[in-house]
Structure formats: structure tokens, C-alpha cells
Amino acid sequence: QVQLVESGGGLVQAGGSLRLSCAASGSFRGLDDMAWYRQAPGKQRELVASITSGGSTNYADSVKGRFTISRDNAKNTVYLQMNSLKPEDTAVYYCNAVISLIYNYLYWGQGTQVTVSS
């Protein structure tokens, strides 16, 4: 069974850093685009950053210059390095990935809580 498992969330003070990881496990042919989303209480889920299989990246304006998305294709893992965290970054962070089986399917992780205190 294919699944995405996130780790690395937690509580941090404003100005601090966290690194999120999301690993794909199971039997599949390959990983295509991968991304991180977040959802704060009472708000819609929003895209934080994405990365293609070739390494091209895209960021939400609110995190540009502070967050960095990367991937290790050998480990089937995507990372989100978050620096200079702000209280408004507090949310549940979810990763997703387009995973190739017979066809391509979009999978989501279970989410990891990030809380930034002021």
C-alpha cells in the first residue's frame, strides 16, 4: 500500500526553524510532482511550495525567502526547510505527491502540526 508519512512538526518560537520531511513508501513506479500545503484553523488549505521531478520549485509569496523545498529521489522524500518562522505560519502541514502506479494518482499525507509562538 502506497502512503506518505510526514514528520518534523512541533512547537517553535517566532524566528526559529523547523524541517519537515515526507517519505513515500510502498510499491510504485515513480514520484512526479511533490508539494507542501498548509491549513490553519478556520482557513482553506493553501499551497506552500511545490517541486517537480526535475527539481523546479514554486513558492507562495508569503514564504518566499524563508522556506525551501527540496527532494531526495533516492529516498523518495520531500523536505520543507522553514526558517524565520512567524506565528502566522502556524498550521497543519500536509505533503502530497503524484505517484505512478499503472496510472498517476495524487496521494496526501496525514499532516503534521506546526505551531509558532510569539
C-alpha positions as CSV (number, residue, x, y, z in Angstrom):
1,Q,0.0,0.0,0.0
2,V,1.4,3.4,-1.0
3,Q,1.4,6.1,1.6
4,L,3.1,9.4,2.5
5,V,4.4,9.8,6.1
6,E,5.2,13.3,7.4
7,S,7.5,14.1,10.3
8,G,9.3,17.1,11.8
9,G,6.4,19.3,13.1
10,G,6.4,20.8,16.5
11,L,6.3,23.9,18.6
12,V,8.9,26.6,17.9
13,Q,9.3,30.3,18.9
14,A,9.0,33.0,16.3
15,G,12.2,33.4,14.4
16,G,13.1,29.7,14.8
17,S,13.4,26.9,12.3
18,L,11.9,23.6,11.6
19,R,12.5,20.9,8.9
20,L,9.6,18.8,7.7
21,S,10.0,15.5,5.9
22,C,7.6,13.5,3.9
23,A,8.6,10.0,2.8
24,A,6.7,7.8,0.3
25,S,6.6,4.1,1.0
26,G,5.1,1.1,-0.7
27,S,5.4,-0.3,-4.2
28,F,5.2,2.2,-7.1
29,R,6.9,3.1,-10.4
30,G,7.9,6.7,-9.6
31,L,7.3,10.0,-8.0
32,D,6.3,13.1,-10.0
33,D,5.5,16.5,-8.6
34,M,5.5,16.8,-4.8
35,A,4.3,19.7,-2.7
36,W,3.6,21.0,0.7
37,Y,0.2,22.6,1.7
38,R,-1.0,24.0,5.0
39,Q,-4.3,24.6,6.7
40,A,-4.7,27.0,9.6
41,P,-7.8,26.8,11.8
42,G,-10.8,28.4,10.0
43,K,-8.9,28.8,6.7
44,Q,-8.7,26.9,3.5
45,R,-5.8,24.7,2.6
46,E,-3.2,26.6,0.7
47,L,-0.2,25.7,-1.4
48,V,3.1,26.5,0.4
49,A,5.7,25.1,-2.1
50,S,6.0,22.6,-4.9
51,I,8.8,20.8,-6.7
52,T,8.8,18.9,-9.9
53,S,10.6,15.6,-10.5
54,G,13.3,17.7,-12.3
55,G,13.8,20.0,-9.3
56,S,11.9,23.1,-10.4
57,T,10.3,24.9,-7.4
58,N,7.5,27.2,-6.8
59,Y,6.6,29.1,-3.6
60,A,3.7,31.0,-2.1
61,D,4.6,34.7,-1.8
62,S,4.1,34.5,2.0
63,V,7.0,32.1,2.4
64,K,9.5,33.2,-0.3
65,G,12.9,33.7,1.1
66,R,12.1,31.9,4.3
67,F,11.1,28.3,3.2
68,T,13.0,25.9,0.9
69,I,11.5,22.8,-0.6
70,S,13.9,20.0,-1.8
71,R,13.7,16.4,-2.6
72,D,15.8,13.3,-2.4
73,N,14.7,11.0,-5.2
74,A,16.8,8.1,-3.9
75,K,14.9,8.2,-0.6
76,N,11.5,9.1,-2.1
77,T,11.4,12.0,0.3
78,V,10.5,15.7,0.0
79,Y,11.6,18.2,2.6
80,L,10.5,21.7,3.7
81,Q,13.1,23.8,5.5
82,M,11.3,26.6,7.3
83,N,13.3,29.5,8.7
84,S,12.4,32.8,10.3
85,L,9.1,31.3,11.3
86,K,6.2,33.6,12.2
87,P,3.1,33.0,14.3
88,E,1.0,33.2,11.1
89,D,2.9,30.1,9.8
90,T,1.0,28.1,12.5
91,A,-1.0,25.4,10.7
92,V,-1.2,21.7,9.9
93,Y,1.2,21.0,7.1
94,Y,0.4,18.3,4.5
95,C,2.5,16.9,1.8
96,N,1.2,15.5,-1.5
97,A,2.7,13.7,-4.4
98,V,1.8,12.4,-7.8
99,I,2.7,8.8,-7.7
100,S,2.9,6.5,-10.7
101,L,1.3,3.1,-10.4
102,I,-0.4,1.9,-13.5
103,Y,-1.7,5.4,-13.8
104,N,-0.8,8.5,-11.9
105,Y,-2.5,9.2,-8.6
106,L,-2.4,12.0,-6.1
107,Y,-1.7,11.0,-2.6
108,W,-1.8,13.0,0.6
109,G,0.0,12.6,3.9
110,Q,-1.8,12.7,7.2
111,G,-0.5,16.1,8.2
112,T,1.9,17.4,10.9
113,Q,1.2,20.3,13.2
114,V,3.5,23.3,13.2
115,T,2.9,25.9,16.0
116,V,4.9,29.1,16.2
117,S,4.6,31.0,19.4
118,S,5.1,34.8,19.6
